[in-house]
Amino acid sequence: SVSRTSPNLAFVPACLPPDPVEVEELQRFVSNSKRLFVMTGAGISTESGIPDYRSEGVGLYARTDRRPIQHAEFVRSASARQRYWARNFVGWPQFSSHRPNTAHLVLRDWEKLGKLHWLVTQNVDALHTKAGSQRMTELHGCTHRVFCLACGDQILRSELQEHFEALNPTWKAEAFGVAPDGDVFLTDEQVCNFQVPACRKCGGILKPDVTFFGDTVSQEKVNFVHQRLAESDSMLVAGSSMQVYSGYRFALAAREKQLPIAILNIGPTRLDHFASLKLNSRCGELLPLIV
């Protein structure tokens, strides 16, 4: 049930093929686990053609001087929202068309086999959902949903795209590169005439259902994930440097519970000094080798 389509490696850092010894070590780790807790990050989606922020040479921070929008800026500034939504509108058709890669499908299959107890993703791209994972928490939300900051009404991002098109029938813009969270790069001149719809129920501000930088994950969601971790007997981190505290806190909790922790990530991570196992390979190349 694993896809054999070729991965898109444009945003994947260079690395060596999996070492047979490391494959054996991860196989032993997974085999010894009965209730595996998995946390994924942007590095699992780069093979689907979605760039990340921090990867050496190919991440957004390495390629450009651009930074993601801050929560406070989005909430307080109409011009910041206009810029964000214009960029998101242009990027949405491509971003929403990305498909799960082999790594997403392997984790879905582990869930079906009863090996994976719970999956927490820091990604907002819906690729785990598209792959069919169900025992899952989207820690930072999902770009495929939009909600009103005033009344809380939710709509699908695809529905909002139709509202954008109706409000901007003659607006056109050529993108200058793609960013990790579904938007593209546009100039201020391109953005200035873009019209942004308000909530159809109350006229409030529409925001993607994601945790922007500078915002916090709800305590209810954090508590829920801690409960799933408490039920688990080991932790696997796949495709994340764990630099963001909202995810890192669960690795700290796993260490406190003395759970074995394995890391599969190209490049160093925040957990390297206390992990039981660290593997420097592509998720989509190594995970399918584990039975």
Disulfide bonds with the S-S distance in Angstrom:
none
